[in-house]
Structures are given as structure tokens and as C-alpha cells.
Amino acid sequence: MLAIVAAVATMAAGQTPKVDPDMNTSTRRKAKRVGTQTTQMMLAAPQVVAQRLTRMALAGASPSPADQREFHRMGAEKVAAFGESWQAMALQMMKVQQTFALSMLRSGWLPGAAARPWSPGVNAWQDAALDVLGKGIAPVRRRAVANAKRLQRPRLR
């Protein structure tokens, strides 16, 4: 797990992470995807914050109806994105737990089953963690990037 965090932090800094020889191709691909999503979100969020704070400052004490809609949208969008994120992460965790429980059962706990050692290995745990992280960051990143694009367009009055 520490290797994943280090790889994501390295990619966010714009550097190429060192390849972990124990990490398989699928896990590397997932780590790169999560790192890319994190970087996109890290670049989009400050743009959105700056544009919205500027809009708030320009609106002053009596914002227009369009400004009021945008300010309401800010809060509602955050609640929706984080709710969707938590729900996606919880569902993915449930799938991971079911997969690991089934592999434990197959390892010899079921009568008549061929006994196989239960050892999901580091790659399985890394894949599971990356899947959960990817599912969790996707809704937040999607909204942040969409807002950055939408707010960059000039407003017509």
C-alpha cells in the first residue's frame, strides 16, 4: 500500500515513479490511472475555487439570480459528489470482501473442496486498494474537471 501512495505522490509531482518489481502490469496500470485522476483533480480544484471566489467577490452583498444559482450549485454538487464517492467505495469494498471471503472458503474450508492454500498475495491487496481508491476519486474528479471547463467559458450577461 505504501508503494501505491508513493507512486501516486510521485506522479502528482510530475515525475515518473520507480517501477516496483513485485507489482504486476495490471496493478501498475491501475496505479497510473489513480495517479492521473488525482493529478487532474488537484489541477482542476484550485481553478474552480479561484473562479468561484472571484465570482463571490464581484457579486458583493446582493448577488444576481444567476450568481445565487451558482452558489447553491457549489454546495449541492459537493454533497452529491462525496455521497456518490462514498457509495462507490463502499460497494467496491463489499465486492472485494466477497472475493476474499470466497477465496478463503475455497482454500479448504468447504467440505469436499480441493484444499488450496489461501494467499491472495500483495498484488491482490494492491489491486483491491487501487480499485477502491479509483471508485472513490472518480465522481469528485469528474465534477471538478467539468466545473473547471464550465467556469472557464466566458459568461454572457
Secondary structure, DSSP 8 states (H G I E B T S, - for coil): -HHHHHHHHHHHTT------TTS-HHHHHHHHHHHHHHHHHHHHHHHHHHHHHHHHHHHTTS--HHHHHHHHHHHHHHHHHHHHHHHHHHHHHHHHHHHHHHHHIIIIISTTS-------HHHHHHHHHHHHHHHHHHHHHHHHHHHHHHHHS----
